[in-house]
Amino acid sequence: MKPIAFANALTAVSVITYLVCALLVYIAPGFVFSITQSWFHGWNLEVVKAATPAPLTSVVLGAISFGVFIWVLSYFLGRLYLYWAKK
């Protein structure tokens, strides 16, 4: 396994998922909220429910920062895997 290729692949999938989720929030916010509520059963998420979707600049900044975070995390995960796989 090559850590950079692994980081690139995981980052691409993660950012695409992030953007699809953001698009769904714009198109069907009630549906997304229902799904989220079902994942966090027992928690009342009504108090944190947004009245309007995030502005586009926020979504772009989130996608970039999320992508950087995932890339760094997955790169080091790949490096650690290779290090420990040799032992």
Phi, psi and omega per residue, in radians:
M1 nan 2.421 3.087
K2 -1.799 2.092 -3.073
P3 -1.002 -0.648 -3.126
I4 -1.210 -0.740 3.105
A5 -1.113 -0.718 3.100
F6 -1.081 -0.799 3.137
A7 -1.104 -0.736 3.119
N8 -1.083 -0.786 -3.115
A9 -1.145 -0.822 -3.129
L10 -1.141 -0.660 3.113
T11 -1.148 -0.756 3.135
A12 -1.053 -0.831 -3.141
V13 -1.111 -0.732 -3.109
S14 -1.153 -0.782 -3.124
V15 -1.200 -0.679 3.076
I16 -1.089 -0.758 3.096
T17 -1.074 -0.757 3.106
Y18 -1.017 -0.822 -3.104
L19 -1.204 -0.661 3.075
V20 -1.105 -0.744 3.108
C21 -1.081 -0.783 3.124
A22 -1.074 -0.717 3.102
L23 -1.099 -0.744 3.107
L24 -1.097 -0.610 3.097
V25 -1.108 -0.637 3.102
Y26 -1.257 -0.720 -3.054
I27 -1.395 -0.791 -3.044
A28 -2.417 1.218 -3.083
P29 -1.062 -0.644 3.129
G30 -1.118 -0.719 3.118
F31 -1.095 -0.829 -3.135
V32 -1.089 -0.713 3.128
F33 -1.118 -0.707 3.119
S34 -1.090 -0.749 3.108
I35 -1.098 -0.823 -3.140
T36 -1.062 -0.751 3.121
Q37 -1.063 -0.660 -3.136
S38 -1.206 -0.525 3.111
W39 -1.279 -0.541 -3.115
F40 -1.903 0.879 -3.124
H41 -0.967 2.434 -3.129
G42 1.628 -0.246 3.111
W43 -1.832 2.405 3.068
N44 -1.571 1.823 -3.113
L45 -1.583 -0.020 3.136
E46 -0.991 -0.596 -3.092
V47 -1.219 -0.341 3.131
V48 -1.910 0.101 -3.122
K49 -1.191 2.210 -3.128
A50 -1.316 2.470 3.101
A51 -1.322 -0.564 3.119
T52 -2.372 2.690 3.087
P53 -1.135 2.773 3.111
A54 -1.102 2.574 3.076
P55 -1.128 2.718 -3.090
L56 -0.992 -0.673 -3.141
T57 -1.082 -0.627 3.109
S58 -1.180 -0.712 3.130
V59 -1.130 -0.751 -3.141
V60 -1.135 -0.820 3.111
L61 -1.070 -0.717 3.101
G62 -1.088 -0.743 -3.141
A63 -1.116 -0.730 -3.130
I64 -1.177 -0.863 -3.106
S65 -1.163 -0.656 3.086
F66 -1.113 -0.750 3.125
G67 -1.082 -0.768 3.117
V68 -1.098 -0.798 3.138
F69 -1.040 -0.826 -3.120
I70 -1.143 -0.684 -3.131
W71 -1.102 -0.852 -3.128
V72 -1.079 -0.809 -3.141
L73 -1.053 -0.836 -3.084
S74 -1.260 -0.536 3.068
Y75 -1.098 -0.847 -3.141
F76 -1.198 -0.551 3.037
L77 -1.077 -0.782 3.106
G78 -1.096 -0.740 3.119
R79 -1.117 -0.769 3.124
L80 -1.116 -0.703 3.115
Y81 -1.028 -0.838 -3.141
L82 -1.101 -0.690 3.132
Y83 -1.091 -0.841 -3.093
W84 -1.340 -0.426 3.110
A85 -1.221 -0.430 -3.141
K86 -1.343 -0.345 -3.091
K87 -1.485 nan nan
